[in-house]
Amino acid sequence: LSPEGQYELCGSVLDFVESKGAKEFYTLGGLATGQPVEGTEGRVLGAATHEEIIEVLKEADIEIRSADGGIVGASGLFLGLGRLRGMKGACLMGKTPGYFIDAEAAEAILQKLAILVKLEVSTEELEAKAEEIREMISQAQQMEQEMLQRAMGQQAPQQAQDDLRYIG
């Protein structure tokens, strides 16, 4: 979507939720770290439009993101446009490496959102998907290690032959 299209879409969604009487909202997103992130503990960061919402996030053990970086895309745009309309909002961001679908980050966000909106939510499917992804990553790492060992193993005999030919 173009920037104009994003504004139009977010504005239309906010029009709709306002017409239903919503005064507060949550947006969800990811925060790419570029590094592997283990487990769900401490994996969710939050940002909010109002100080009282920040306090609610802290009570749910959500780390507050520092003001040094903006929230891009619809997640950030909803917050800004919602605030201009007098609405209160928060963004929950799951720390993720950013280079694969991260079911663990999604699970961590969903668990925190369930606390905030006081709703019971099953995360069994996400847990299963997270395990599947962990297995795939483990297999990929193992394959990479085997390839490195083979590459090193192929060089070692060649070096040994070179050493045998050396007369000094």
C-alpha positions in Angstrom: 0.0 0.0 0.0 1.1 3.5 -0.7 1.5 5.9 2.3 -1.8 7.5 1.3 -3.5 4.1 1.1 -2.2 3.2 4.6 -3.7 6.5 6.0 -7.0 5.8 4.3 -7.2 2.2 5.5 -6.3 3.1 9.1 -8.7 6.0 9.0 -11.5 3.7 7.8 -10.8 1.1 10.5 -10.7 3.8 13.2 -14.0 5.2 11.8 -15.6 1.8 12.1 -14.3 1.1 15.7 -15.3 4.6 16.8 -18.8 4.0 15.4 -19.0 0.9 17.7 -18.0 2.9 20.7 -14.4 1.9 21.1 -12.3 4.2 23.1 -9.1 2.1 23.5 -7.4 -0.3 21.1 -4.3 -2.5 20.7 -2.1 -3.0 17.7 0.3 -5.9 17.4 3.6 -6.2 15.6 7.1 -7.5 15.6 10.4 -6.0 16.5 13.2 -7.5 14.4 16.3 -8.0 16.5 18.4 -9.8 13.8 19.4 -12.2 16.5 17.8 -15.5 17.8 15.4 -14.9 20.6 14.7 -17.8 23.0 11.5 -18.4 24.9 8.5 -16.2 25.6 9.7 -14.5 28.8 10.6 -10.8 28.3 9.8 -11.1 24.6 7.1 -8.5 24.4 7.7 -4.8 24.3 5.0 -2.1 24.5 4.4 1.5 23.5 1.3 3.6 24.3 -0.4 6.8 23.5 -1.0 7.8 27.1 0.8 7.4 30.4 -2.0 5.5 32.1 -1.9 2.9 29.3 1.9 2.6 29.9 1.1 1.8 33.6 -1.3 -0.9 32.5 1.3 -2.5 30.3 3.9 -2.4 33.1 1.4 -4.2 35.4 1.2 -7.0 32.8 5.1 -7.2 32.9 5.4 -5.7 29.4 8.7 -3.9 28.9 8.1 -0.4 27.7 10.0 0.4 24.5 12.3 3.4 24.7 11.4 6.5 22.7 14.5 6.2 20.5 12.7 4.5 17.6 9.4 4.9 15.9 6.8 2.2 15.2 6.5 1.8 11.5 3.5 0.7 9.4 -0.1 0.3 10.4 0.8 -0.5 14.0 2.3 2.9 14.5 -0.1 4.8 12.3 -3.1 3.5 14.2 -1.6 4.8 17.4 -0.9 8.3 16.0 -4.2 8.7 14.2 -6.1 7.2 17.2 -4.5 9.6 19.5 -5.5 12.5 17.3 -9.1 11.3 17.6 -8.9 11.2 21.4 -8.6 7.4 21.6 -6.1 5.6 23.8 -4.0 2.9 22.2 -1.0 0.6 22.8 1.2 -1.5 20.5 2.5 -4.9 21.6 5.6 -5.9 19.8 7.2 -9.4 19.9 11.0 -9.5 19.7 11.8 -11.7 16.7 14.9 -12.4 14.6 12.8 -11.2 11.7 13.9 -13.7 9.1 11.2 -16.4 9.6 7.6 -16.7 10.8 7.9 -16.6 14.5 5.2 -18.5 16.3 6.9 -18.0 19.6 6.7 -14.2 19.3 3.1 -14.5 18.3 2.4 -16.7 21.3 4.1 -14.3 23.7 2.1 -11.3 22.3 -1.2 -13.3 22.5 -0.5 -14.3 26.1 0.1 -10.6 27.1 -2.9 -9.4 25.1 -5.1 -12.0 26.8 -4.0 -10.6 30.2 -4.7 -7.0 29.1 -8.2 -7.7 27.8 -9.0 -10.3 30.5 -9.7 -13.1 28.1 -8.7 -16.8 28.1 -7.0 -17.8 24.9 -5.6 -21.2 23.9 -2.1 -21.0 22.5 -1.8 -24.7 21.8 -1.7 -24.3 18.1 1.0 -21.6 18.3 3.0 -23.8 20.7 2.9 -26.6 18.2 3.9 -24.3 15.3 6.7 -22.9 17.4 8.0 -26.4 18.1 7.8 -27.2 14.4 9.8 -24.1 13.5 12.4 -24.8 16.2 12.8 -28.3 14.7 13.3 -26.8 11.2 15.8 -24.3 12.5 17.7 -27.0 14.4 17.8 -29.1 11.2 19.0 -26.2 9.1 21.7 -25.5 11.7 22.8 -29.1 11.7 22.9 -29.2 7.9 25.0 -26.0 8.0 27.4 -27.5 10.5 27.7 -30.7 8.5 28.5 -28.7 5.3 31.2 -26.8 7.2 32.7 -30.0 8.5 32.7 -31.5 5.1 34.3 -28.4 3.6 37.0 -28.4 6.4 37.4 -32.2 6.0 38.0 -31.9 2.3 40.7 -29.3 2.8 42.5 -31.2 5.6 43.5 -34.3 3.4 44.7 -31.9 0.7 46.9 -30.1 3.2 48.2 -33.4 4.5 49.2 -34.4 0.9 50.9 -31.1 0.5 52.8 -31.6 3.7 54.0 -35.1 2.5 55.4 -33.6 -0.7 57.3 -30.9 1.2 61.0 -31.7 1.4 63.0 -29.3 3.5 
